[in-house]
Amino acid sequence: MMDQNILMEEEKEDKRVYKLSVWWLEHRASFRRLGYGLFILFDAVLLLFVSWTMIDSFIIGYTHEERSLSQMIASGQADLRAYTVSHAADPLISQDVQVFPIGNSRYDFYTQVANPNKDWWVEFDYQFVFDAGHTEVTHGFLLPEQQKPFVSLAVTSQTSTQTGTIVFTNMMWHRIDHKVIPDYQKWQSDRLNFFIDSPTYTKETAFENNEIGRTSFRVTNKTVYAYFDPVFYVLLKRGVSVVGVSRVTIESIGSDEEKEISLNWFGSLPNVSSVEVVPDVNLFDPGIYQRPEGKSSIDARTVPLNP
């Protein structure tokens, strides 16, 4: 009886599989046509979408898109210009040029120029221009937030000269890299620490009873650096007014070295109440630094002891 039930169950399963197989064979072609139709419909929708997008972009909305793009570019350029202007270096500030006659149709030109920027230093060429001509072109520089004299000495002019202007060309700005120099003010003070002691001005009688002026001062390099060709501007003052200018360059000065410097003044000598000396060193020029020189010594550990 049990065997007969098992056979009946197997017959039912075989019958169900048979019916499914017959149904699939009868409808297989319909499913294939349905799949083809769905695939064609998807391609048609996709083609329509791409066609509409291209028509809308290049025909219907092209003018609007071009106008929007132009507005975006213009807006971006304006923002870029505003950012550039806000972060650019401010121009140099120069005082009126003073002209000092020194006799024999020669003149000294002097002015003060300031760099108001704390993150920029600048190199440039400059010359003084006056009615009868101009001085030679000279290379100059200004460190961040530095103000110093600019001069052109013993310029010959056959016509009387009382005024002039300073002209800058070939300006090249350099931004301070705060990753390399985090604290610029300390970096500068460590390298530009010159002590000027006892600047004096005297008038002396030279040969043939001609009177000359003499300025003397002592300078001490308080830094750990040694320099080639440091420059010192010497300003003669009457009260707060500058009445004479000169410039002296020394060959070198070592660390903690003291030097006595003297220079003479010829021609028309002004009345002077004080002397100001301004040191001038381009700290960003590697050529001005002297290489440290070590001194050989005897290692006591290698010296044999006397018996």
Secondary structure, DSSP 8 states (H G I E B T S, - for coil): -HHHHHHHHHHHHHHHHHHHHHHHHHHHHHHHHHHHHHHHHHHHHHHHHHHHHHHIIIIISHHHHHHHHHHHHHHHHHHHHHHHHHHS----EE---EEEEEETTEEEEEEEEE---SSEEEEEEEEEEETTEE---EEEEE-TT-EEEEEEEEEE-SS-----EEEEEEEEEEE--TTT-S-HHHHHHHH--EEEEEEEEEEEE-GGG-EEEEEEEEEEE-SS--EES-EEEEEEEETTEEEEEEEEE-SEE-TT-EEEEEEEE-SS----SEEEEEEE--TT-GGGB----------GGGS----
